[in-house]
Amino acid sequence: MGGGGDSRIPNHLRVHMEDVRVVIRTYDFDPEIGRAQIASWVEELRPDLIVGESLGAIQALRIQGIPHLFVSPSLGAPESLYGAARVARFALGRWYLHHRFPVKEGDRQELKFTREVLLKYKAHGEAAVASIEPGGYYYAFFGIHDHYKASGVVRVDLWEKYFGPKTYTEYDGTHFMEPAYINSLLIPKIREVLGLEK
């Protein structure tokens, strides 16, 4: 949420995986507009792998026929955002949400905490789960100290429910995967999935 072209992890991958084309795009916070943008880019780029981070995991799940890797997949976020629509009915509520989740400068997703947009997230989350392909490749990384676990936005048990117990790794870090773990965990897994030499 609030990521984009200036996001840290994909830019780290771009710098440290020079032999792999890493494409980063900023899509709309409205889940249906974002879905259409991403579908168009997938058609244009024909990627070999999708990497989704945090709330981006929900959009990534809706892409089929391609292996998926996730960092801190926030499978509980659609329900939380849908619930926030009650707060977003009021100007003070919208102010609070924008204050709580400020947009960072640069090429980042503009967060539109309107009731209309937030109400779309429940169906968006349901569509993401319905898009899970039997036999598809899904693997995730979860930080042990992820502060979003307490709110239910990040749930390892929910991941296990959909994908099983041997489809993820927990690392001694936070929601925002630290560079040491990008290098030691994420990059080797990307290379493994793509069939590249280390």
N, C-alpha and C positions, 0 to 999 in steps of 0.2 A: 504494500500500500504506500503510495507516494514515491515509488521507484521510477526508474526510467533509464535514459541514455547515460546518465551520470552515476548510475548505481555502482557501488564498490565492487561487489563480487564479479559481475560480468566484465567489468573493466580490468580487474585483476586477472581473470582468465585470458582476456585479450592480450595482455602484456606477457603472461607466463606460458601461453600456449600458441606460440607464433606459427606453428604448423597446422593449426586448426582455425577455420574461419568462424569467428565468434560474432554473431549479429545481435545487437541490442536495439530494441525499439521501445518507444514510450507510447502506451495505449491509453485510451480513455478510462476514467474511473467508473463510468456508467458501464455495468457489466455487459449489456447487450451491444453497445457501440464498440466496446473493447473487443468483444467476441468477433464481431464482423471485421474489425481491423486485423486481428490476429489471423483469422481464417484467410484473409487476402494475402498476408505476408507468408503464411505457410505455403500457399499455392505458388507464390512468386519465388520463394527461396528453396523449397523442397529440402528442409533440414534433415539431417541424419539423427539428431538428438534434440530433445527439448529439455531445458533446465528451468525449473520454476522455483521461485523463492517466496516464502511467506504467503501472502494473499495471492500472488501470481500462480501458486500451485493450482488454484481453483480454475483459472483460465487454462493452464497447461493441461489439466485433466480432460478438458473438452476437446483436445486435439487427439485424434486417433491415428493408429497405424505407424507411430513413431515411438522409440524408446523414451522413457521419462526418468530424469533425476530431479530430486527435490531437496532444497535446503529449508529447514524449518517450515514444512508445509502447514498452513493454517487452515486445517479442514473445519474448524469450528467458527471461523471468521464470518462466513455467510449468515449464520444464525445470529451472531452478535450484531452485525451490521443491519440486518433486518429488524432486530429489536431496537436499534438506535433510531429507527424511523419515528418512534413515538416521541423521542426527544427533539428530533429535527422538525417537528411541527411548529416549534416555537423559535423565535429569533434568538432568544437566550440559549436555547439548546443548540442551535446551529453554531452560535458563537463559541459555546463550550467545546463542541466537537472540533472546530477549526483550531481552537486554542490548545486542545489536548493533542491533536495530530497536525502540527504545522507542516506546511509544504516547504521542503528545502529548496534553495535556489538552484538554478541550472535546468537541465533537461530532465524534469521530473513530472510525474503524473499530478495533475491538478485534482485535488480532493474536493469533490462536490457533495457535501453532506446535506443534500436536500432529501425530503421525505420521499419524493418520487424515485430518486435513484436508489436510496437505501432499501426501499420496499422490493426492488428487483433482485436483491441478493439471495433471498430464500430460494426462489426458483432457479437462480444461477447455481447455487450449491447443489440442489437436487439434480440439475442437468449434468453437473460435473461428475457426481457419483454414478449417474446412469450411463455416463460415457466410458466408464472403466471397462477395458476390454479383457475378457477372460484370456489368459495366456499372454497378455501384454507385459512389457518390461517396465516395472515401477520400482524405484529404490529411493530411499530418503535418508537424510542426516538430521538428527535432532540434537541441539545443545542441551546438556544436562541442566544448565543454569538459565534456561530460556524463561524470562519473566512472563511471557504470554501463556505459559502452562497454567498459572494460577487462575486466569480468567476463563480457561477452557477454549481459548482461541487456537492454541496448539495442543493437540491431544495425541499422544503416542498410542493410547488404547484404541482410538478411532482409526488410526492408521492400520493397526494390527487387525482390526475388524474387517477392513476392506482388502488388505494386501498380505496379511500373514505376519508371523513373528520373525522371519528371517529375511525381511525385505528392507531393513533399515539398520543404521549404525548410530549409536549415541556417542557424542564426544564431549569432553570436559570444557565446554564453552557456552556461549550465549546464543540468543536468537540470530544475531548478526554474525555469522560464521567468521571467526578470526582468520587472518592470512595464513597462520601456521597450519590450520586445519583445511583451508582451501588447498594448500600445497600438499599436505600429507594424506588427505582423504578424498576431496572432491576431484582434483585433477587426475589422480590415478584411476578413479572410478570412471571418469569421462573417457580416459584413454582405453580402459578395459572395454567399455561398452562400444566404443568406436572401432575396436580391434587394432589399436595403434601400439607400436612398441613404446616402452617406457623411456 
